[in-house]
């Protein structure tokens, strides 16, 4: 068995150490002893983008906001589904994660960060959401292990009633708010509905081969007619 090699680490503002690990061609991003993501398991992260794209099928030149770069699985899935006029903004709070994407994990990202449709924002996705009104066709969040924030206490604000009201306001009519989680959360489902979203809970598997851990994706739609293409 090839041993894991620690490539880099960063101390997070709210405490805890985020580590990039490598074993052969496999990468892992860990918070302490908790694995947040693995380069071999992309199924649920891809589903985050695919489900939103299916919901907005036929809408041209979409503007998508992705919270959390991770290993780029959600971004690459979005690029496969959206047209060449789409614009995708990826907000990543931790600069080292962007450096890992452009450095040790460049092969994993396969050039997607250089795509002209993509722009990177180093900062809090919550600030972009709160500063937007009817700006986004879709907002996709994969910034933590779910509504019960693990990596950063500040992420809790994204999932609060106030945070969900901001997300609702930031979306265009008929837009989609899609959230990844490692587990179900009935209280979060209720908050989404109270914020005015039409909500579907979609269980997914960690692996693209429909194996591995079970994860949850919320697909929350803002009522209203989509803008005409």
C-alpha positions in Angstrom: 0.0 0.0 0.0 1.4 3.4 -1.0 1.5 5.7 2.1 -0.2 9.1 2.2 2.1 12.1 1.7 1.3 15.4 3.3 1.9 18.1 0.6 0.7 21.2 2.4 -1.5 22.5 5.2 -3.1 25.8 6.3 -4.5 26.9 9.6 -8.1 28.1 9.1 -9.3 31.4 10.6 -11.9 29.7 12.8 -9.5 27.0 13.9 -8.5 23.6 12.6 -5.9 22.6 10.0 -6.8 22.0 6.3 -4.4 19.5 4.7 -3.7 18.4 1.2 -2.6 14.7 1.0 -1.4 12.6 -1.9 -1.1 8.9 -2.5 0.1 8.0 -5.9 -2.3 9.8 -8.3 -5.0 10.1 -5.6 -5.5 13.4 -3.6 -7.4 14.0 -0.4 -8.3 17.3 1.3 -8.7 16.8 5.1 -9.8 18.9 8.1 -7.9 17.3 10.9 -8.8 13.6 10.7 -12.0 14.2 8.6 -11.7 13.7 4.9 -13.7 16.5 3.2 -13.1 15.3 -0.4 -11.2 12.7 -2.4 -10.1 12.8 -6.1 -11.6 9.3 -6.6 -15.1 10.3 -5.4 -16.8 12.9 -7.5 -20.4 11.6 -7.8 -22.3 13.9 -5.5 -20.2 17.0 -6.3 -21.0 16.5 -10.0 -24.7 15.9 -9.2 -24.8 19.3 -7.5 -24.2 20.9 -10.9 -26.0 18.4 -13.0 -29.3 18.7 -11.0 -29.2 22.5 -11.3 -28.5 22.3 -15.0 -31.4 19.9 -15.6 -33.7 22.2 -13.7 -32.7 25.1 -15.9 -32.5 23.1 -19.2 -32.9 25.4 -22.2 -32.0 28.6 -20.4 -29.2 30.3 -22.4 -26.2 32.3 -21.3 -26.7 31.4 -17.6 -24.9 33.0 -14.8 -23.8 30.5 -12.1 -22.2 31.1 -8.8 -20.4 28.2 -7.2 -19.4 28.4 -3.5 -16.4 26.3 -2.9 -13.7 25.2 -5.4 -12.8 21.9 -3.8 -11.3 19.6 -6.4 -13.3 21.2 -9.2 -15.8 18.4 -9.8 -18.8 20.7 -9.6 -17.2 23.3 -11.9 -16.2 20.7 -14.6 -19.7 19.2 -14.5 -21.2 22.7 -15.0 -18.9 23.4 -17.9 -20.0 20.2 -19.6 -23.7 21.2 -19.3 -23.8 25.0 -20.0 -23.3 26.7 -23.3 -20.3 28.8 -24.3 -22.1 32.0 -23.4 -22.5 31.0 -19.8 -20.5 32.7 -17.1 -19.4 30.8 -13.9 -18.0 32.5 -10.9 -16.3 30.2 -8.3 -15.8 31.7 -4.9 -13.2 30.1 -2.7 -12.4 31.5 0.7 -9.0 29.8 1.3 -6.3 31.0 -1.1 -4.2 27.8 -0.6 -7.0 25.7 -2.1 -6.7 27.8 -5.3 -3.0 27.3 -5.2 -3.4 23.6 -4.8 -5.7 23.5 -7.8 -3.2 25.3 -10.0 -0.2 23.4 -8.5 -0.2 19.8 -7.3 -3.7 19.1 -8.5 -3.4 20.7 -11.9 -3.9 17.4 -13.7 -7.1 16.8 -11.7 -8.5 20.2 -12.8 -7.5 19.5 -16.4 -7.3 23.1 -17.5 -10.9 24.1 -16.4 -9.7 27.2 -14.5 -8.4 28.6 -17.8 -11.8 28.3 -19.5 -13.0 31.8 -20.6 -16.4 31.1 -19.0 -14.8 30.8 -15.6 -13.8 33.5 -13.1 -12.3 32.9 -9.7 -13.2 35.0 -6.6 -10.9 34.7 -3.6 -13.3 35.5 -0.8 -16.6 34.7 1.0 -19.3 33.5 -1.3 -21.8 34.9 1.2 -20.6 38.4 0.4 -21.3 37.9 -3.3 -24.8 36.5 -2.5 -25.6 39.4 -0.1 -24.5 41.9 -2.7 -26.6 40.5 -5.5 -30.2 41.1 -6.5 -31.7 38.9 -9.3 -28.2 38.3 -10.6 -27.8 34.6 -10.8 -29.6 31.8 -12.6 -28.1 29.3 -10.1 -26.2 29.3 -6.8 -24.4 26.1 -5.9 -23.0 25.7 -2.4 -20.4 23.1 -1.4 -18.5 25.1 1.2 -18.8 22.7 4.2 -20.1 19.3 5.2 -23.6 20.7 5.1 -25.8 23.1 7.0 -24.1 22.1 10.3 -20.9 23.8 9.4 -17.7 21.8 10.1 -14.9 23.7 8.5 -15.9 27.3 9.4 -18.4 28.7 11.9 -19.0 31.7 9.6 -20.6 29.3 7.1 -23.5 28.9 9.4 -24.8 32.3 8.2 -25.2 30.9 4.7 -27.8 28.4 6.0 -29.6 30.7 8.4 -33.0 32.2 7.7 -31.3 35.5 6.9 -28.8 33.8 4.6 -31.5 31.9 2.7 -33.5 35.1 2.2 -30.3 36.6 0.7 -29.9 33.7 -1.6 -33.6 33.9 -2.7 -33.1 37.6 -3.4 -29.9 37.0 -5.4 -31.5 34.6 -7.8 -33.4 35.5 -11.0 -37.0 34.4 -11.2 -37.1 30.6 -11.7 -33.5 30.3 -10.5 -32.1 27.4 -8.5 -30.3 27.3 -5.2 -28.5 23.9 -4.9 -26.8 22.8 -1.6 -24.5 19.8 -1.0 -24.5 18.0 2.4 -22.9 14.9 3.8 -26.3 14.1 5.5 -30.0 15.0 5.6 -31.1 17.9 7.7 -34.9 18.2 8.1 -34.6 21.6 9.9 -32.7 23.0 6.9 -35.5 21.8 4.5 -38.0 23.6 6.6 -36.0 26.8 6.5 -35.7 26.6 2.7 -39.5 26.3 2.4 -40.0 29.2 4.9 -37.7 31.3 2.7 -40.0 30.9 -0.2 -38.2 28.1 -2.2 -39.9 25.1 -3.8 -37.7 22.3 -2.4 -36.6 18.8 -3.5 -34.3 16.6 -1.5 -32.2 14.4 -3.7 -30.1 11.6 -2.1 -26.8 10.9 -4.0 -23.8 8.6 -3.7 -20.2 9.7 -3.3 -19.1 7.6 -6.3 -20.1 8.1 -9.9 -20.7 4.3 -9.9 -23.5 4.8 -7.4 -21.5 3.4 -4.6 -19.9 4.9 -1.5 -21.3 7.2 1.2 -24.8 8.6 0.9 -25.0 12.4 0.6 -27.8 14.9 0.2 -28.5 17.6 -2.3 -31.2 20.2 -1.8 -32.6 21.5 -5.1 -34.5 24.7 -4.2 -36.2 26.7 -6.9 -37.2 30.4 -6.7 -40.8 30.6 -8.1 -41.3 32.7 -11.2 -41.0 32.6 -14.9 -37.5 32.2 -16.4 -36.2 35.2 -18.4 -36.7 34.8 -22.1 -33.6 33.6 -24.0 
